[in-house]
Amino acid sequence: MKIAGEDHIAQVISSTNPIGHRELPQTLGKIVGIRPLTGRKSLWEYNNWQNHIQVASALDAGEGRVLVVGGYELGTAMIKVEKKGDGSFGVTELFRHNDFGDHTKPPILLNGYFYAQFSTNSKREGLICMNMDGKIMWKTGREPLFDKGSMILADGLLLATDGKTKLYLIEPSPEGFKPLASAEMFKEPSNNKS
């Protein structure tokens, strides 16, 4: 990503996971800025990320904003990175909540809105749309679920699997879920052992 005209790599570092090992220290994760040509880290650092199994990469949301999402009920954080007068970089948390996220991939950003498939171990929010301020515009919930499926943007439309058997063609809109077509693409596994 570019911040103040300079190239940065935003890396997300997981927090430690003490589940099952309470004797181990629990540390928060980080989002750090790295200079691409030298690998020098800590151009900037955000130290309040709590996802202990980080899969999705950071997303460049423009104007120095970085969006990070996770699963496991740990949601999303948006930070803003700005260059200071002395040439160093500062970080401001714009928002952090558990109303939006994605276990497996970064969200898709289109026309100032983020789209993600937010189903976790205990949340079933389905396909969900969020604005740049962190406000949830809509979510499908369990109908359709979009449980940890795949999603891409092609020619201004979303192609998304529901995580089970269906593929959807969706018009991205902050006004609501607008499926244009769907098709059964996969079969449910058979429990028949004959």
N, C-alpha and C positions, 0 to 999 in steps of 0.2 A: 504494500500500500504506500501511497505518497502522503507524507505529513509535512507541511510547510515546504513543499517542493522537493523533499528528500525521500529516498527509498527506505522503507522500514519493512521488516518481517515481524508480524505479530505471532508469537508462540504462546500456546496455552499449556500450562503445566498443572497437572492434577494435584489435588490435595492428597494427604495420606489417608489410608482407609484402615481404621483400627477395628473394624467389625471382626469379631472373633479373636482379636488380640488387643484387648483394652490396655494391656501394660505398655504398648508402644505409644510413642508421642503422636498426637494428631496435629498436623500442620495444615494451614490454608494453602490453597493453590495460588498460582500467579498467572498474570498475562504480562508478557515482557516484550519490549521492542528490541529487535536485533538489527544491527547494520549489516546488510547483505554481503558487501564485499569483504568485510573483515571478520564477520561472525561475532563481533563485540556485542555482548548482550547488555541489558539494562540501560539502553538509551532512555527508557522509561519503564516503570513497573507498577502494576496494580496488584495488590496483595489481599484481595477480599473475595477470591473465587473458591467455591467449596466443593466442586464436583470431583469425586475421587476416581472416576473412570471416564476420562475425557476422550471422546471419539471425534466429535466435530471440531473442525478447525475454526479459527477466528474469521469473522466476515468483515470486510471493509465496507462500512456503511456511508462512506463519503465524509468530507469536511473534518477529517481527523477522528471520526467516530468508529469504534470497534464494537461489534456485537459478538458475544460469546454465548452459546447455548449448551445445555447438558441435559441428561436424563436423570433418573433416580431422584426425582422430586427436587432437583436443584436448579431448574429453570433457566434464567437468562440474566445477563448483565450487559449494559451498554456503558462504555466509557468514552471520554473525549480526550485526545492527546493534543497538546498545544505546545508550540515552541515559545520559550520564555526569552526575555530580553538578553539574558546572559548566554544564550545558545543552547541551554539544556532544555529538556522536555518535562512538562508536568502532566499529570493525569487527574481527571475529574470523573467521578461516578455520576452518570446521568440518571440511571435507574437500575434496580436489581429486584427481581420478583420471581415467583414460581407459577405465573399464569401463562407462560410461553416457554417452549424449549423444543429440543429434538435429540433423541438418543444417539442417532447414527450419522448425522450430516449437518452442515450449516444450513440455515434457512435460505430460501430464495428471496432476493430483494428485487422488487419491480415497482417503479413509479412511487417510491417512498413508503411502500408497505412490504412487510416480511410475511412469508408463508412457510409454515413448518408442519410436520406431523408429530404431534406431542402426545404420545402415549408412553407411560412409564410403568413401573411395577404396580403402582396403585392409582395412577391417574389415567383416564381414558378421554382425552380432550379431542382426539381426532385431528382433522385438518384445521388449522387455526391461522387467523390473520391478525397482525399487530402493526400499529403505526409507529412512526419514528420516536414518539414520546413514550412508548411502552404500553399504550392503551390497546386492549383487545377489541378488535372490531367485530369478530364473530368466530365461532367454532362449530364443527359438525358434531362433536361429542361421539357417541357410539353409532350414529347413523349418517353416513358410513364412518367406520372407525379409523381407517388409515393407520393401523397398528404397526409402527416401525417399518412402513413401506418405503419404497423408493420414489423420488420425484425429480423431474427435470423441467426446465423451461425451454420450449421450442416454439419459435415464431410467435412469441407473445402469449402462448398458452401453456398451462401446466399439464404434464403427463404424470400421473401419480398412481401407484398401485395401492390397494387397500391393505397390503401386508398379508393377504391371504390368496384370493383367487381373481380379483377384478382389477382392470386397468381403467382409469378415468381420464377423460379429456375435460379440462376445467378452464373456464374463463376467469383469470384472476381479477378480483374486484373487492374493494374494501366494503362494499354494500352487502355482501353475503356470498354463500357458497353457490356457484353457478356451474353445475356440471353440464357439459354439452353432449357427452356421449359416454357410454361405458360398455365394457365387454368382458365376459368371462374368459380369462386367458390361461388359467391354471386349474388343475383339479385338486380338491381336498385329498389328503392322504387317506387311503383306505385302511380301516381297522380290521378288514376281513383277512384272516390268516389262512384261507383255504388254498 
